[in-house]
């Protein structure tokens, strides 16, 4: 049996004759792994086709529809963008606690480094 390229690895596309000969194996491979693609080419032609799972295509189409609706709402002035970098992160604990823990950890690491350097001398 011919070694088939692994989907998504950037290996060469399968020729139509190879894909036809291994169609059931390719089907199983794509069906078992959402988002896996098998590229298929035809000798002498620059265009390729892709074998991909239906659930993956449907998920992509749903994302495109949702993004299109959001974009239309933003462009029409009826809505704000869904994501904004400003205010997108919120601390769940006081910032001073985060800084204190970070400083304490850095002090521990520095002490360990000094100790390892002293042991080398």
N, C-alpha and C positions, 0 to 999 in steps of 0.2 A: 504494500500500500504506500502511496506517495505521502511524504510528510507534508501535512497541511500547515499553512501559516497560522499562527495564533492570532485571533482577532485583537485589534487594538495595539499590536506591537510595532506597527509601522513596517512590517515585512511586505514583500511584494504582493500585489493582488493576485488572486487566482485567475487563471484563464477560464473561460466559459466551459471548456471541455473538462477541466479538473473539477469545477464546481458541479457540473452535471454528474460526474462519476462519483462524487462524494456528497451528494445533496442531503441524504439522510443524516450523515455525521454533522454536516454544517447546520442543518436544522436543529439538531439536538444541542449543539454548542451554543447557538444563538438563543434558543428557547430557555436554556438553563441560566444564562447570565444576562440580566437586563442591561442594555446599553452596549453590549458586545456587537461589533460590526464585522462583517466579512466583505471585503472589497472584491469585486469581480470585474475583469477587463476582457476585452475582445481584441485579438491581434489586429494591428493596423488601425485601431480606433483610439482616439484620445479620451473619449468619455468612458466613465466607469459607472457601475451600479453598486449598490450596497445592500447586503442582506442584513436586516436588523429586526428585532422583535416588535410586534405590533404594540405591546404595552409601552415600550420606550417611545415610539412615534406618537402615541396618543398623549403621553405625559408631556412631550415637547410641544405638541400642538396646544395643549391646555395652558402651558406656560406662556406661549406666544399670545394666545387670546387674552389672558390676564394682563400681560404687559401692555398689549395694545389698548385695552380699556383704560389702564392707568395712564398711559401716555395721552390718550384722547382727553381724559379728564384734566390732566395738567395743562395741556395746550389750550384747552377751552377756558382755562382760568377757574374752573369749578372745583379744583382740588389741589392740594399741595402734593409734592412728590412723596412717595411712600417712604423713601429712605433719605435721611439727611445726616451727614456726619456730625453736625453740631447737635449735642444732646443725645447721641445714639448709644452712649455707654453711661450706665448709672451704677455707682458703687453701692453695695448693699451693707457696707460697714463704714465707719468713719475713716476718712483718708489718713488721719494720723496713725490709726492702727495698722494700716497697710504699710505706711512708711516705716513705722517702728519695727514691724516684722521683717521688712526687707533689709533694714539696717542691721538688725540682729543677725540675720542669716549671712549677710556680707561680712560681718565681724567674725563670725564662726569660720567662714571659709578663709578669711585672711589669716586668722590664728593657725588654722591647720596648715596653710601654705608656709607660714613662717616656721612652724615646727618641722615640716618636711625638709625645708632648706637648711635648718640648723642641724638636722640629723645627717645630712649629706656632708657637712664640713668635718 
